[in-house]
């Protein structure tokens, strides 16, 4: 399937340029959810069938990041996954993060202060230079939520390796449009409800195998067992030998929608989506008289961003205000006509 055909799977009302807040579901996601809800309503469905969609979704997420499914943990949101890593840091750990990082990738580290974990924040462009011999872990978003800046993960990986530090990447604003080599990262976590077009309530985290033993699975339950169907009752502790030991039991209906959403992203290919999304963002930037960039997210510093968002909404164009700026986000269901409609609405 190509991008042009895939657009027929979506039904935006107006010009939707707010994927950085939440992605729109393709039709097959909504159909899968309706079928599951109907089965729930009438008591006809087996919950095990809903549970099993986690296997397909995990496998898709792994392939998108270039890792094995055994190296992927299943969660519900980004901060809970980051919290597992944060709680496993030594008491004297030092964390370096961007100063305007989204707090789901900041609070989990800051909350460890009571046991001596220190968090230092610096401007994103100085993050690699701030890594030194005392750094335990670097926490960064692959793409900044507020303004769409793309982190130089290669430079951060090199700096972290030079000083023996770990690298935790929040890929929630990247996974689905920006190619990510998760195998090069110690941890790569992402919520799926934005660029991966799934319902809110599912998230995944890749873990380098050599980092797994240091992580304590604080939320372990039956789904963290080696054989989940034989982990429901009684001791002894029998956790999975893979990153699955960090799993939480999947939220049934969000996972039912996540599996087909990730299948679509895989079928279209992240490289193709990247070219499409960034091309639209650059068309928008040119229309604003600004230099082109490398992100699907565009941030505009305006005198009255809230007022601009309201005027756009009246014109049928949906954007968001983040960090005091107007933010536009372009994805696979958007077209050049959407860009032009947004530019016209801003001008008018």
DACOR-V581851 format. One record per residue. RES is the residue in one letter. PHI is phi in whole degrees, 0 to 359 (NA if undefined). PSI is psi in whole degrees, -180 to 180 (* if undefined). NEAR is the number of other ideal C-beta (glycine too) atoms within 12 Angstrom. Layout:
res->RES phi->PHI psi->PSI near->NEAR
res->RES phi->PHI psi->PSI near->NEAR
This chain:
res->X phi->NA psi->137 near->20
res->X phi->260 psi->173 near->15
res->X phi->296 psi->-37 near->30
res->X phi->297 psi->-43 near->14
res->X phi->291 psi->-35 near->15
res->X phi->296 psi->-29 near->30
res->X phi->298 psi->-24 near->27
res->X phi->290 psi->-12 near->16
res->X phi->276 psi->-6 near->29
res->X phi->244 psi->153 near->28
res->X phi->226 psi->60 near->15
res->X phi->292 psi->140 near->27
res->X phi->266 psi->100 near->12
res->X phi->94 psi->-157 near->23
res->X phi->257 psi->106 near->33
res->X phi->262 psi->110 near->34
res->X phi->235 psi->50 near->45
res->X phi->223 psi->35 near->35
res->X phi->298 psi->-27 near->43
res->X phi->294 psi->-14 near->43
res->X phi->267 psi->-53 near->27
res->X phi->200 psi->145 near->25
res->X phi->276 psi->155 near->43
res->X phi->275 psi->141 near->36
res->X phi->278 psi->140 near->36
res->X phi->289 psi->161 near->36
res->X phi->303 psi->-39 near->22
res->X phi->294 psi->-27 near->27
res->X phi->292 psi->-47 near->38
res->X phi->296 psi->-40 near->24
res->X phi->296 psi->-41 near->18
res->X phi->296 psi->-40 near->35
res->X phi->294 psi->-43 near->30
res->X phi->299 psi->-42 near->19
res->X phi->296 psi->-42 near->23
res->X phi->294 psi->-42 near->33
res->X phi->294 psi->-36 near->20
res->X phi->294 psi->-41 near->16
res->X phi->296 psi->-36 near->21
res->X phi->292 psi->-46 near->19
res->X phi->304 psi->-42 near->12
res->X phi->258 psi->1 near->10
res->X phi->67 psi->27 near->9
res->X phi->265 psi->-20 near->13
res->X phi->267 psi->154 near->23
res->X phi->265 psi->129 near->14
res->X phi->296 psi->-25 near->21
res->X phi->296 psi->-32 near->15
res->X phi->293 psi->-42 near->22
res->X phi->296 psi->-42 near->30
res->X phi->298 psi->-37 near->28
res->X phi->290 psi->-17 near->23
res->X phi->295 psi->-18 near->38
res->X phi->296 psi->-32 near->43
res->X phi->296 psi->-48 near->27
res->X phi->294 psi->-41 near->28
res->X phi->294 psi->-43 near->44
res->X phi->300 psi->-42 near->40
res->X phi->296 psi->-41 near->26
res->X phi->297 psi->-46 near->35
res->X phi->300 psi->-41 near->47
res->X phi->297 psi->-46 near->33
res->X phi->297 psi->-40 near->28
res->X phi->298 psi->-30 near->42
res->X phi->261 psi->-2 near->41
res->X phi->73 psi->33 near->21
res->X phi->233 psi->171 near->32
res->X phi->278 psi->145 near->21
res->X phi->303 psi->-28 near->29
res->X phi->293 psi->-16 near->25
res->X phi->263 psi->15 near->36
res->X phi->241 psi->125 near->45
res->X phi->262 psi->149 near->47
res->X phi->254 psi->129 near->52
res->X phi->224 psi->-167 near->47
res->X phi->248 psi->-28 near->34
res->X phi->201 psi->168 near->31
res->X phi->295 psi->-47 near->45
res->X phi->296 psi->-35 near->31
res->X phi->294 psi->-38 near->31
res->X phi->290 psi->-44 near->45
res->X phi->299 psi->-36 near->46
res->X phi->297 psi->-34 near->36
res->X phi->298 psi->-42 near->39
res->X phi->291 psi->-44 near->47
res->X phi->299 psi->-42 near->39
res->X phi->292 psi->-18 near->27
res->X phi->265 psi->-2 near->32
res->X phi->289 psi->150 near->36
res->X phi->294 psi->160 near->18
res->X phi->298 psi->-27 near->15
res->X phi->260 psi->21 near->14
res->X phi->293 psi->149 near->30
res->X phi->239 psi->125 near->31
res->X phi->248 psi->139 near->43
res->X phi->244 psi->134 near->39
res->X phi->213 psi->160 near->44
res->X phi->294 psi->150 near->38
res->X phi->286 psi->-22 near->23
res->X phi->246 psi->28 near->26
res->X phi->300 psi->144 near->43
res->X phi->301 psi->135 near->33
res->X phi->291 psi->-16 near->24
res->X phi->296 psi->-21 near->31
res->X phi->249 psi->22 near->46
res->X phi->230 psi->-48 near->32
res->X phi->300 psi->-39 near->23
res->X phi->302 psi->-30 near->36
res->X phi->276 psi->-41 near->39
res->X phi->296 psi->-33 near->24
res->X phi->289 psi->-11 near->20
res->X phi->275 psi->3 near->30
res->X phi->302 psi->-32 near->20
res->X phi->299 psi->-20 near->11
res->X phi->249 psi->18 near->16
res->X phi->98 psi->1 near->15
res->X phi->287 psi->128 near->28
res->X phi->254 psi->133 near->24
res->X phi->244 psi->125 near->32
res->X phi->248 psi->129 near->29
res->X phi->248 psi->140 near->25
res->X phi->221 psi->164 near->24
res->X phi->303 psi->145 near->20
res->X phi->307 psi->-42 near->34
res->X phi->291 psi->-13 near->19
res->X phi->252 psi->8 near->21
res->X phi->296 psi->-47 near->37
res->X phi->299 psi->-40 near->30
res->X phi->291 psi->-22 near->20
res->X phi->278 psi->-11 near->30
res->X phi->281 psi->126 near->33
res->X phi->221 psi->-171 near->20
res->X phi->297 psi->-21 near->12
res->X phi->270 psi->-1 near->17
res->X phi->279 psi->127 near->34
res->X phi->270 psi->-43 near->36
res->X phi->209 psi->144 near->40
res->X phi->250 psi->126 near->49
res->X phi->246 psi->125 near->56
res->X phi->206 psi->148 near->54
res->X phi->276 psi->136 near->46
res->X phi->299 psi->-36 near->49
res->X phi->225 psi->129 near->48
res->X phi->288 psi->131 near->37
res->X phi->296 psi->-40 near->40
res->X phi->289 psi->-42 near->32
res->X phi->228 psi->1 near->33
res->X phi->81 psi->7 near->41
res->X phi->296 psi->138 near->31
res->X phi->262 psi->125 near->32
res->X phi->286 psi->147 near->41
res->X phi->275 psi->86 near->24
res->X phi->294 psi->-32 near->34
res->X phi->296 psi->-44 near->19
res->X phi->294 psi->-39 near->24
res->X phi->292 psi->-39 near->39
res->X phi->298 psi->-44 near->32
res->X phi->297 psi->-46 near->18
res->X phi->295 psi->-40 near->28
res->X phi->296 psi->-43 near->35
res->X phi->297 psi->-39 near->20
res->X phi->297 psi->-25 near->18
res->X phi->241 psi->12 near->24
res->X phi->69 psi->28 near->18
res->X phi->263 psi->158 near->31
res->X phi->267 psi->158 near->38
res->X phi->234 psi->116 near->46
res->X phi->252 psi->123 near->52
res->X phi->243 psi->126 near->50
res->X phi->272 psi->110 near->46
res->X phi->255 psi->21 near->47
res->X phi->300 psi->-38 near->45
res->X phi->268 psi->13 near->47
res->X phi->232 psi->-43 near->46
res->X phi->299 psi->116 near->51
res->X phi->120 psi->-23 near->47
res->X phi->227 psi->-24 near->48
res->X phi->249 psi->123 near->42
res->X phi->300 psi->128 near->28
res->X phi->234 psi->125 near->41
res->X phi->266 psi->89 near->23
res->X phi->292 psi->-21 near->40
res->X phi->294 psi->-20 near->24
res->X phi->272 psi->-2 near->25
res->X phi->248 psi->148 near->40
res->X phi->292 psi->-43 near->39
res->X phi->217 psi->135 near->50
res->X phi->223 psi->111 near->48
res->X phi->242 psi->150 near->50
res->X phi->205 psi->136 near->48
res->X phi->283 psi->152 near->43
res->X phi->257 psi->2 near->47
res->X phi->269 psi->4 near->34
res->X phi->255 psi->-99 near->42
res->X phi->286 psi->-14 near->46
res->X phi->268 psi->-2 near->50
res->X phi->67 psi->24 near->42
res->X phi->258 psi->169 near->47
res->X phi->292 psi->154 near->38
res->X phi->290 psi->139 near->26
res->X phi->129 psi->0 near->29
res->X phi->230 psi->146 near->48
res->X phi->207 psi->158 near->46
res->X phi->224 psi->156 near->51
res->X phi->219 psi->125 near->51
res->X phi->276 psi->143 near->45
res->X phi->228 psi->126 near->45
res->X phi->299 psi->134 near->32
res->X phi->307 psi->-36 near->20
res->X phi->289 psi->-12 near->13
res->X phi->266 psi->-11 near->26
res->X phi->295 psi->-42 near->29
res->X phi->296 psi->-25 near->17
res->X phi->280 psi->-11 near->23
res->X phi->266 psi->126 near->34
res->X phi->267 psi->121 near->20
res->X phi->282 psi->80 near->34
res->X phi->298 psi->-26 near->21
res->X phi->258 psi->22 near->25
res->X phi->301 psi->135 near->25
res->X phi->218 psi->-162 near->23
res->X phi->300 psi->-31 near->26
res->X phi->283 psi->-8 near->34
res->X phi->270 psi->1 near->33
res->X phi->284 psi->160 near->28
res->X phi->299 psi->-43 near->21
res->X phi->238 psi->101 near->15
res->X phi->299 psi->-29 near->27
res->X phi->282 psi->-10 near->13
res->X phi->239 psi->28 near->12
res->X phi->240 psi->19 near->24
res->X phi->275 psi->-25 near->14
res->X phi->222 psi->136 near->11
res->X phi->73 psi->159 near->10
res->X phi->286 psi->174 near->7
res->X phi->276 psi->173 near->9
res->X phi->296 psi->128 near->16
res->X phi->220 psi->72 near->19
res->X phi->283 psi->157 near->29
res->X phi->297 psi->148 near->30
res->X phi->279 psi->-7 near->17
res->X phi->252 psi->-173 near->28
res->X phi->296 psi->-10 near->41
res->X phi->296 psi->-18 near->38
res->X phi->295 psi->-17 near->34
res->X phi->268 psi->-2 near->46
res->X phi->296 psi->149 near->42
res->X phi->250 psi->156 near->32
res->X phi->300 psi->129 near->27
res->X phi->297 psi->142 near->41
res->X phi->288 psi->117 near->30
res->X phi->306 psi->-57 near->31
res->X phi->287 psi->-41 near->32
res->X phi->303 psi->-39 near->34
res->X phi->290 psi->-35 near->44
res->X phi->302 psi->-37 near->39
res->X phi->278 psi->-25 near->42
res->X phi->291 psi->-40 near->50
res->X phi->301 psi->-54 near->40
res->X phi->293 psi->-29 near->33
res->X phi->296 psi->-46 near->47
res->X phi->292 psi->-32 near->45
res->X phi->299 psi->-39 near->29
res->X phi->294 psi->-45 near->40
res->X phi->302 psi->-43 near->44
res->X phi->298 psi->-45 near->29
res->X phi->297 psi->-38 near->24
res->X phi->282 psi->-34 near->34
res->X phi->90 psi->127 near->22
res->X phi->295 psi->-35 near->37
res->X phi->299 psi->-43 near->19
res->X phi->293 psi->-41 near->23
res->X phi->296 psi->-41 near->39
res->X phi->301 psi->-48 near->31
res->X phi->299 psi->-42 near->22
res->X phi->294 psi->-50 near->32
res->X phi->295 psi->-46 near->46
res->X phi->292 psi->-35 near->33
res->X phi->297 psi->-41 near->27
res->X phi->293 psi->-42 near->41
res->X phi->298 psi->-40 near->43
res->X phi->289 psi->-33 near->27
res->X phi->298 psi->-41 near->29
res->X phi->296 psi->-45 near->43
res->X phi->298 psi->-41 near->28
res->X phi->298 psi->-40 near->19
res->X phi->295 psi->-26 near->25
res->X phi->272 psi->-3 near->24
res->X phi->75 psi->27 near->12
res->X phi->247 psi->158 near->18
res->X phi->295 psi->151 near->11
res->X phi->290 psi->160 near->18
res->X phi->226 psi->-162 near->27
res->X phi->235 psi->19 near->26
res->X phi->237 psi->155 near->37
res->X phi->275 psi->-4 near->46
res->X phi->248 psi->132 near->46
res->X phi->239 psi->130 near->45
res->X phi->248 psi->134 near->34
res->X phi->237 psi->120 near->35
res->X phi->276 psi->107 near->19
res->X phi->241 psi->154 near->22
res->X phi->302 psi->-36 near->11
res->X phi->223 psi->76 near->15
res->X phi->297 psi->-36 near->25
res->X phi->296 psi->-43 near->18
res->X phi->296 psi->-40 near->15
res->X phi->297 psi->-41 near->29
res->X phi->297 psi->-38 near->30
res->X phi->293 psi->-41 near->19
res->X phi->296 psi->-40 near->22
res->X phi->297 psi->-41 near->35
res->X phi->298 psi->-41 near->24
res->X phi->295 psi->-27 near->14
res->X phi->271 psi->4 near->23
res->X phi->85 psi->19 near->19
res->X phi->245 psi->124 near->35
res->X phi->258 psi->119 near->32
res->X phi->231 psi->-172 near->42
res->X phi->223 psi->162 near->35
res->X phi->249 psi->122 near->28
res->X phi->222 psi->135 near->29
res->X phi->61 psi->28 near->23
res->X phi->80 psi->10 near->20
res->X phi->231 psi->156 near->27
res->X phi->281 psi->134 near->40
res->X phi->237 psi->129 near->40
res->X phi->246 psi->143 near->51
res->X phi->224 psi->126 near->45
res->X phi->251 psi->135 near->41
res->X phi->221 psi->-173 near->45
res->X phi->295 psi->-20 near->45
res->X phi->273 psi->-1 near->39
res->X phi->268 psi->157 near->42
res->X phi->228 psi->173 near->27
res->X phi->299 psi->-32 near->21
res->X phi->296 psi->-34 near->19
res->X phi->295 psi->-41 near->39
res->X phi->299 psi->-48 near->30
res->X phi->294 psi->-36 near->21
res->X phi->297 psi->-40 near->30
res->X phi->292 psi->-42 near->43
res->X phi->296 psi->-42 near->30
res->X phi->296 psi->-41 near->19
res->X phi->293 psi->-38 near->29
res->X phi->294 psi->-41 near->29
res->X phi->292 psi->-32 near->16
res->X phi->269 psi->* near->13
